[in-house]
Structures are given as structure tokens and as C-alpha cells.
Amino acid sequence: MNNFDIDLDFGQVYEQKVKDIFQGRGAIEVKTERDMWKITGNIAIEVSYKGYPSGISVTNADWWIHILSDNGDIDTLFMFKVSKLRKKIRRLVSRKEARIVMGGDNNDSKMVLVPISKLSYIT
């Protein structure tokens, strides 16, 4: 049995949802990892700067897009509903599957290092 028509309709619904997000019907926050992700296997998500909440802790965006760049090109991107990503980060840290580190200029940023391998199935 061919489900092409059903699959096409289903796919088109979600194509429109993505178009809506990128056409301003949902604020987005975009962060880009330079090439270090290839070495560390992690993405870094900032939670505070100089002791004050920042990044994922304070964004008003609906969607968080995390880009992995490779030599100036987009290699991969991950897109998360911000409210769900916050919960997922807390859960990963509590399970010791992600860790909190200081980094950035003068080590002023507190960041959560999340293994890329955990991104697709963070529960």
C-alpha cells in the first residue's frame, strides 16, 4: 500500500510550521559553534555571564537554533523549543551526562557542555 498522499499532507503541514517560524511567527535565538565541536564532540550553551543569568537562562525566544559551523559553512543545525531545551539541559546535568564549565573571554561565561551525541534523543 502506498501512503504517499498521507505522507505528503503530513510533510506539508510541518513545512508550513517551519516557514511560520522563520517568517517571524515565533522568535528565534541563533548560536553558532565554531570548529571546536569537531574536536570536543560538544556544544556549549551559555547560562550566565559574569555571575548574571544570560543565554538560555534569559532568552525570550520561542526557538533555539544551534549551528555547527565547519570552515565557515553550516555543517549541521539543531532546533529546539526553548522551554523544552531548558528542561532537557537540567535533566542532562542532573544525570551527569552534560557538565557545567567556565569559558569564553576571561572565563566569564558559565556554560553547559552538551555532548552532540545526546542532542537527538534528550528526554
MODELLER restraints for C-alpha pairs under 7 A, 6 or more apart:
rsr = mdl.restraints
at = mdl.atoms
rsr.add(forms.Gaussian(group=physical.xy_distance, feature=features.Distance(at['CA:26:A'], at['CA:62:A']), mean=5.67, stdev=0.5))
rsr.add(forms.Gaussian(group=physical.xy_distance, feature=features.Distance(at['CA:27:A'], at['CA:61:A']), mean=4.64, stdev=0.5))
rsr.add(forms.Gaussian(group=physical.xy_distance, feature=features.Distance(at['CA:27:A'], at['CA:62:A']), mean=5.19, stdev=0.5))
rsr.add(forms.Gaussian(group=physical.xy_distance, feature=features.Distance(at['CA:27:A'], at['CA:63:A']), mean=6.33, stdev=0.5))
rsr.add(forms.Gaussian(group=physical.xy_distance, feature=features.Distance(at['CA:28:A'], at['CA:61:A']), mean=4.99, stdev=0.5))
rsr.add(forms.Gaussian(group=physical.xy_distance, feature=features.Distance(at['CA:28:A'], at['CA:62:A']), mean=5.90, stdev=0.5))
rsr.add(forms.Gaussian(group=physical.xy_distance, feature=features.Distance(at['CA:28:A'], at['CA:63:A']), mean=4.64, stdev=0.5))
rsr.add(forms.Gaussian(group=physical.xy_distance, feature=features.Distance(at['CA:28:A'], at['CA:64:A']), mean=5.80, stdev=0.5))
rsr.add(forms.Gaussian(group=physical.xy_distance, feature=features.Distance(at['CA:29:A'], at['CA:61:A']), mean=5.77, stdev=0.5))
rsr.add(forms.Gaussian(group=physical.xy_distance, feature=features.Distance(at['CA:29:A'], at['CA:63:A']), mean=6.22, stdev=0.5))
rsr.add(forms.Gaussian(group=physical.xy_distance, feature=features.Distance(at['CA:29:A'], at['CA:64:A']), mean=4.90, stdev=0.5))
rsr.add(forms.Gaussian(group=physical.xy_distance, feature=features.Distance(at['CA:29:A'], at['CA:65:A']), mean=6.07, stdev=0.5))
rsr.add(forms.Gaussian(group=physical.xy_distance, feature=features.Distance(at['CA:30:A'], at['CA:64:A']), mean=6.05, stdev=0.5))
rsr.add(forms.Gaussian(group=physical.xy_distance, feature=features.Distance(at['CA:30:A'], at['CA:65:A']), mean=4.74, stdev=0.5))
rsr.add(forms.Gaussian(group=physical.xy_distance, feature=features.Distance(at['CA:30:A'], at['CA:66:A']), mean=5.91, stdev=0.5))
rsr.add(forms.Gaussian(group=physical.xy_distance, feature=features.Distance(at['CA:31:A'], at['CA:65:A']), mean=6.30, stdev=0.5))
rsr.add(forms.Gaussian(group=physical.xy_distance, feature=features.Distance(at['CA:31:A'], at['CA:66:A']), mean=4.93, stdev=0.5))
rsr.add(forms.Gaussian(group=physical.xy_distance, feature=features.Distance(at['CA:31:A'], at['CA:67:A']), mean=6.13, stdev=0.5))
rsr.add(forms.Gaussian(group=physical.xy_distance, feature=features.Distance(at['CA:32:A'], at['CA:66:A']), mean=5.73, stdev=0.5))
rsr.add(forms.Gaussian(group=physical.xy_distance, feature=features.Distance(at['CA:32:A'], at['CA:67:A']), mean=4.53, stdev=0.5))
rsr.add(forms.Gaussian(group=physical.xy_distance, feature=features.Distance(at['CA:32:A'], at['CA:68:A']), mean=5.95, stdev=0.5))
rsr.add(forms.Gaussian(group=physical.xy_distance, feature=features.Distance(at['CA:32:A'], at['CA:69:A']), mean=6.72, stdev=0.5))
rsr.add(forms.Gaussian(group=physical.xy_distance, feature=features.Distance(at['CA:33:A'], at['CA:43:A']), mean=6.80, stdev=0.5))
rsr.add(forms.Gaussian(group=physical.xy_distance, feature=features.Distance(at['CA:33:A'], at['CA:67:A']), mean=6.04, stdev=0.5))
rsr.add(forms.Gaussian(group=physical.xy_distance, feature=features.Distance(at['CA:33:A'], at['CA:68:A']), mean=4.98, stdev=0.5))
rsr.add(forms.Gaussian(group=physical.xy_distance, feature=features.Distance(at['CA:33:A'], at['CA:69:A']), mean=5.93, stdev=0.5))
rsr.add(forms.Gaussian(group=physical.xy_distance, feature=features.Distance(at['CA:34:A'], at['CA:68:A']), mean=6.61, stdev=0.5))
rsr.add(forms.Gaussian(group=physical.xy_distance, feature=features.Distance(at['CA:34:A'], at['CA:69:A']), mean=5.32, stdev=0.5))
rsr.add(forms.Gaussian(group=physical.xy_distance, feature=features.Distance(at['CA:34:A'], at['CA:70:A']), mean=6.81, stdev=0.5))
rsr.add(forms.Gaussian(group=physical.xy_distance, feature=features.Distance(at['CA:35:A'], at['CA:69:A']), mean=6.08, stdev=0.5))
rsr.add(forms.Gaussian(group=physical.xy_distance, feature=features.Distance(at['CA:35:A'], at['CA:70:A']), mean=5.47, stdev=0.5))
rsr.add(forms.Gaussian(group=physical.xy_distance, feature=features.Distance(at['CA:35:A'], at['CA:71:A']), mean=6.89, stdev=0.5))
rsr.add(forms.Gaussian(group=physical.xy_distance, feature=features.Distance(at['CA:37:A'], at['CA:43:A']), mean=6.10, stdev=0.5))
rsr.add(forms.Gaussian(group=physical.xy_distance, feature=features.Distance(at['CA:41:A'], at['CA:115:A']), mean=5.75, stdev=0.5))
rsr.add(forms.Gaussian(group=physical.xy_distance, feature=features.Distance(at['CA:41:A'], at['CA:116:A']), mean=5.76, stdev=0.5))
rsr.add(forms.Gaussian(group=physical.xy_distance, feature=features.Distance(at['CA:42:A'], at['CA:113:A']), mean=5.78, stdev=0.5))
rsr.add(forms.Gaussian(group=physical.xy_distance, feature=features.Distance(at['CA:42:A'], at['CA:114:A']), mean=5.20, stdev=0.5))
rsr.add(forms.Gaussian(group=physical.xy_distance, feature=features.Distance(at['CA:42:A'], at['CA:115:A']), mean=4.22, stdev=0.5))
rsr.add(forms.Gaussian(group=physical.xy_distance, feature=features.Distance(at['CA:42:A'], at['CA:116:A']), mean=5.15, stdev=0.5))
rsr.add(forms.Gaussian(group=physical.xy_distance, feature=features.Distance(at['CA:43:A'], at['CA:113:A']), mean=5.67, stdev=0.5))
rsr.add(forms.Gaussian(group=physical.xy_distance, feature=features.Distance(at['CA:43:A'], at['CA:114:A']), mean=5.35, stdev=0.5))
rsr.add(forms.Gaussian(group=physical.xy_distance, feature=features.Distance(at['CA:43:A'], at['CA:115:A']), mean=6.43, stdev=0.5))
rsr.add(forms.Gaussian(group=physical.xy_distance, feature=features.Distance(at['CA:43:A'], at['CA:116:A']), mean=6.36, stdev=0.5))
rsr.add(forms.Gaussian(group=physical.xy_distance, feature=features.Distance(at['CA:44:A'], at['CA:111:A']), mean=5.85, stdev=0.5))
rsr.add(forms.Gaussian(group=physical.xy_distance, feature=features.Distance(at['CA:44:A'], at['CA:112:A']), mean=5.57, stdev=0.5))
rsr.add(forms.Gaussian(group=physical.xy_distance, feature=features.Distance(at['CA:44:A'], at['CA:113:A']), mean=4.65, stdev=0.5))
rsr.add(forms.Gaussian(group=physical.xy_distance, feature=features.Distance(at['CA:44:A'], at['CA:114:A']), mean=6.38, stdev=0.5))
rsr.add(forms.Gaussian(group=physical.xy_distance, feature=features.Distance(at['CA:45:A'], at['CA:56:A']), mean=6.92, stdev=0.5))
rsr.add(forms.Gaussian(group=physical.xy_distance, feature=features.Distance(at['CA:45:A'], at['CA:111:A']), mean=5.25, stdev=0.5))
rsr.add(forms.Gaussian(group=physical.xy_distance, feature=features.Distance(at['CA:45:A'], at['CA:112:A']), mean=5.20, stdev=0.5))
rsr.add(forms.Gaussian(group=physical.xy_distance, feature=features.Distance(at['CA:45:A'], at['CA:113:A']), mean=6.59, stdev=0.5))
rsr.add(forms.Gaussian(group=physical.xy_distance, feature=features.Distance(at['CA:46:A'], at['CA:54:A']), mean=6.65, stdev=0.5))
rsr.add(forms.Gaussian(group=physical.xy_distance, feature=features.Distance(at['CA:46:A'], at['CA:55:A']), mean=5.01, stdev=0.5))
rsr.add(forms.Gaussian(group=physical.xy_distance, feature=features.Distance(at['CA:46:A'], at['CA:56:A']), mean=6.36, stdev=0.5))
rsr.add(forms.Gaussian(group=physical.xy_distance, feature=features.Distance(at['CA:46:A'], at['CA:109:A']), mean=6.52, stdev=0.5))
rsr.add(forms.Gaussian(group=physical.xy_distance, feature=features.Distance(at['CA:46:A'], at['CA:110:A']), mean=5.87, stdev=0.5))
rsr.add(forms.Gaussian(group=physical.xy_distance, feature=features.Distance(at['CA:46:A'], at['CA:111:A']), mean=4.20, stdev=0.5))
rsr.add(forms.Gaussian(group=physical.xy_distance, feature=features.Distance(at['CA:46:A'], at['CA:112:A']), mean=6.40, stdev=0.5))
rsr.add(forms.Gaussian(group=physical.xy_distance, feature=features.Distance(at['CA:47:A'], at['CA:53:A']), mean=5.94, stdev=0.5))
rsr.add(forms.Gaussian(group=physical.xy_distance, feature=features.Distance(at['CA:47:A'], at['CA:54:A']), mean=5.22, stdev=0.5))
rsr.add(forms.Gaussian(group=physical.xy_distance, feature=features.Distance(at['CA:47:A'], at['CA:55:A']), mean=5.23, stdev=0.5))
rsr.add(forms.Gaussian(group=physical.xy_distance, feature=features.Distance(at['CA:47:A'], at['CA:56:A']), mean=5.64, stdev=0.5))
rsr.add(forms.Gaussian(group=physical.xy_distance, feature=features.Distance(at['CA:47:A'], at['CA:57:A']), mean=5.30, stdev=0.5))
rsr.add(forms.Gaussian(group=physical.xy_distance, feature=features.Distance(at['CA:47:A'], at['CA:110:A']), mean=5.73, stdev=0.5))
rsr.add(forms.Gaussian(group=physical.xy_distance, feature=features.Distance(at['CA:47:A'], at['CA:111:A']), mean=5.53, stdev=0.5))
rsr.add(forms.Gaussian(group=physical.xy_distance, feature=features.Distance(at['CA:48:A'], at['CA:54:A']), mean=4.43, stdev=0.5))
rsr.add(forms.Gaussian(group=physical.xy_distance, feature=features.Distance(at['CA:48:A'], at['CA:55:A']), mean=6.67, stdev=0.5))
rsr.add(forms.Gaussian(group=physical.xy_distance, feature=features.Distance(at['CA:48:A'], at['CA:109:A']), mean=5.75, stdev=0.5))
rsr.add(forms.Gaussian(group=physical.xy_distance, feature=features.Distance(at['CA:48:A'], at['CA:110:A']), mean=5.10, stdev=0.5))
rsr.add(forms.Gaussian(group=physical.xy_distance, feature=features.Distance(at['CA:49:A'], at['CA:108:A']), mean=5.57, stdev=0.5))
rsr.add(forms.Gaussian(group=physical.xy_distance, feature=features.Distance(at['CA:49:A'], at['CA:109:A']), mean=4.43, stdev=0.5))
rsr.add(forms.Gaussian(group=physical.xy_distance, feature=features.Distance(at['CA:49:A'], at['CA:110:A']), mean=6.24, stdev=0.5))
rsr.add(forms.Gaussian(group=physical.xy_distance, feature=features.Distance(at['CA:50:A'], at['CA:108:A']), mean=5.02, stdev=0.5))
rsr.add(forms.Gaussian(group=physical.xy_distance, feature=features.Distance(at['CA:50:A'], at['CA:109:A']), mean=6.35, stdev=0.5))
rsr.add(forms.Gaussian(group=physical.xy_distance, feature=features.Distance(at['CA:61:A'], at['CA:82:A']), mean=6.90, stdev=0.5))
rsr.add(forms.Gaussian(group=physical.xy_distance, feature=features.Distance(at['CA:62:A'], at['CA:81:A']), mean=5.99, stdev=0.5))
rsr.add(forms.Gaussian(group=physical.xy_distance, feature=features.Distance(at['CA:62:A'], at['CA:82:A']), mean=5.54, stdev=0.5))
rsr.add(forms.Gaussian(group=physical.xy_distance, feature=features.Distance(at['CA:63:A'], at['CA:79:A']), mean=6.80, stdev=0.5))
rsr.add(forms.Gaussian(group=physical.xy_distance, feature=features.Distance(at['CA:63:A'], at['CA:80:A']), mean=5.66, stdev=0.5))
rsr.add(forms.Gaussian(group=physical.xy_distance, feature=features.Distance(at['CA:63:A'], at['CA:81:A']), mean=4.65, stdev=0.5))
rsr.add(forms.Gaussian(group=physical.xy_distance, feature=features.Distance(at['CA:63:A'], at['CA:82:A']), mean=5.17, stdev=0.5))
rsr.add(forms.Gaussian(group=physical.xy_distance, feature=features.Distance(at['CA:64:A'], at['CA:79:A']), mean=5.66, stdev=0.5))
rsr.add(forms.Gaussian(group=physical.xy_distance, feature=features.Distance(at['CA:64:A'], at['CA:80:A']), mean=5.17, stdev=0.5))
rsr.add(forms.Gaussian(group=physical.xy_distance, feature=features.Distance(at['CA:64:A'], at['CA:81:A']), mean=6.24, stdev=0.5))
rsr.add(forms.Gaussian(group=physical.xy_distance, feature=features.Distance(at['CA:64:A'], at['CA:82:A']), mean=5.60, stdev=0.5))
rsr.add(forms.Gaussian(group=physical.xy_distance, feature=features.Distance(at['CA:65:A'], at['CA:77:A']), mean=6.68, stdev=0.5))
rsr.add(forms.Gaussian(group=physical.xy_distance, feature=features.Distance(at['CA:65:A'], at['CA:78:A']), mean=5.61, stdev=0.5))
rsr.add(forms.Gaussian(group=physical.xy_distance, feature=features.Distance(at['CA:65:A'], at['CA:79:A']), mean=4.40, stdev=0.5))
rsr.add(forms.Gaussian(group=physical.xy_distance, feature=features.Distance(at['CA:65:A'], at['CA:80:A']), mean=6.45, stdev=0.5))
rsr.add(forms.Gaussian(group=physical.xy_distance, feature=features.Distance(at['CA:66:A'], at['CA:77:A']), mean=5.50, stdev=0.5))
rsr.add(forms.Gaussian(group=physical.xy_distance, feature=features.Distance(at['CA:66:A'], at['CA:78:A']), mean=5.14, stdev=0.5))
rsr.add(forms.Gaussian(group=physical.xy_distance, feature=features.Distance(at['CA:66:A'], at['CA:79:A']), mean=6.38, stdev=0.5))
rsr.add(forms.Gaussian(group=physical.xy_distance, feature=features.Distance(at['CA:67:A'], at['CA:74:A']), mean=6.66, stdev=0.5))
rsr.add(forms.Gaussian(group=physical.xy_distance, feature=features.Distance(at['CA:67:A'], at['CA:76:A']), mean=5.98, stdev=0.5))
rsr.add(forms.Gaussian(group=physical.xy_distance, feature=features.Distance(at['CA:67:A'], at['CA:77:A']), mean=4.27, stdev=0.5))
rsr.add(forms.Gaussian(group=physical.xy_distance, feature=features.Distance(at['CA:67:A'], at['CA:78:A']), mean=6.46, stdev=0.5))
rsr.add(forms.Gaussian(group=physical.xy_distance, feature=features.Distance(at['CA:68:A'], at['CA:74:A']), mean=6.11, stdev=0.5))
rsr.add(forms.Gaussian(group=physical.xy_distance, feature=features.Distance(at['CA:68:A'], at['CA:75:A']), mean=5.61, stdev=0.5))
rsr.add(forms.Gaussian(group=physical.xy_distance, feature=features.Distance(at['CA:68:A'], at['CA:76:A']), mean=5.18, stdev=0.5))
rsr.add(forms.Gaussian(group=physical.xy_distance, feature=features.Distance(at['CA:68:A'], at['CA:77:A']), mean=5.90, stdev=0.5))
rsr.add(forms.Gaussian(group=physical.xy_distance, feature=features.Distance(at['CA:69:A'], at['CA:75:A']), mean=5.33, stdev=0.5))
rsr.add(forms.Gaussian(group=physical.xy_distance, feature=features.Distance(at['CA:88:A'], at['CA:122:A']), mean=6.05, stdev=0.5))
rsr.add(forms.Gaussian(group=physical.xy_distance, feature=features.Distance(at['CA:88:A'], at['CA:123:A']), mean=6.23, stdev=0.5))
rsr.add(forms.Gaussian(group=physical.xy_distance, feature=features.Distance(at['CA:92:A'], at['CA:98:A']), mean=5.29, stdev=0.5))
rsr.add(forms.Gaussian(group=physical.xy_distance, feature=features.Distance(at['CA:93:A'], at['CA:99:A']), mean=5.80, stdev=0.5))
rsr.add(forms.Gaussian(group=physical.xy_distance, feature=features.Distance(at['CA:98:A'], at['CA:112:A']), mean=6.58, stdev=0.5))
rsr.add(forms.Gaussian(group=physical.xy_distance, feature=features.Distance(at['CA:98:A'], at['CA:113:A']), mean=5.61, stdev=0.5))
rsr.add(forms.Gaussian(group=physical.xy_distance, feature=features.Distance(at['CA:98:A'], at['CA:114:A']), mean=4.88, stdev=0.5))
rsr.add(forms.Gaussian(group=physical.xy_distance, feature=features.Distance(at['CA:98:A'], at['CA:115:A']), mean=6.67, stdev=0.5))
rsr.add(forms.Gaussian(group=physical.xy_distance, feature=features.Distance(at['CA:99:A'], at['CA:112:A']), mean=5.51, stdev=0.5))
rsr.add(forms.Gaussian(group=physical.xy_distance, feature=features.Distance(at['CA:99:A'], at['CA:113:A']), mean=5.35, stdev=0.5))
rsr.add(forms.Gaussian(group=physical.xy_distance, feature=features.Distance(at['CA:100:A'], at['CA:110:A']), mean=6.85, stdev=0.5))
rsr.add(forms.Gaussian(group=physical.xy_distance, feature=features.Distance(at['CA:100:A'], at['CA:111:A']), mean=5.58, stdev=0.5))
rsr.add(forms.Gaussian(group=physical.xy_distance, feature=features.Distance(at['CA:100:A'], at['CA:112:A']), mean=4.46, stdev=0.5))
rsr.add(forms.Gaussian(group=physical.xy_distance, feature=features.Distance(at['CA:100:A'], at['CA:113:A']), mean=6.22, stdev=0.5))
rsr.add(forms.Gaussian(group=physical.xy_distance, feature=features.Distance(at['CA:101:A'], at['CA:110:A']), mean=5.80, stdev=0.5))
rsr.add(forms.Gaussian(group=physical.xy_distance, feature=features.Distance(at['CA:101:A'], at['CA:111:A']), mean=5.40, stdev=0.5))
rsr.add(forms.Gaussian(group=physical.xy_distance, feature=features.Distance(at['CA:101:A'], at['CA:112:A']), mean=6.30, stdev=0.5))
rsr.add(forms.Gaussian(group=physical.xy_distance, feature=features.Distance(at['CA:102:A'], at['CA:108:A']), mean=6.67, stdev=0.5))
rsr.add(forms.Gaussian(group=physical.xy_distance, feature=features.Distance(at['CA:102:A'], at['CA:109:A']), mean=5.52, stdev=0.5))
rsr.add(forms.Gaussian(group=physical.xy_distance, feature=features.Distance(at['CA:102:A'], at['CA:110:A']), mean=4.58, stdev=0.5))
rsr.add(forms.Gaussian(group=physical.xy_distance, feature=features.Distance(at['CA:102:A'], at['CA:111:A']), mean=6.05, stdev=0.5))
rsr.add(forms.Gaussian(group=physical.xy_distance, feature=features.Distance(at['CA:103:A'], at['CA:109:A']), mean=5.27, stdev=0.5))
rsr.add(forms.Gaussian(group=physical.xy_distance, feature=features.Distance(at['CA:103:A'], at['CA:110:A']), mean=6.46, stdev=0.5))
rsr.add(forms.Gaussian(group=physical.xy_distance, feature=features.Distance(at['CA:103:A'], at['CA:111:A']), mean=6.99, stdev=0.5))
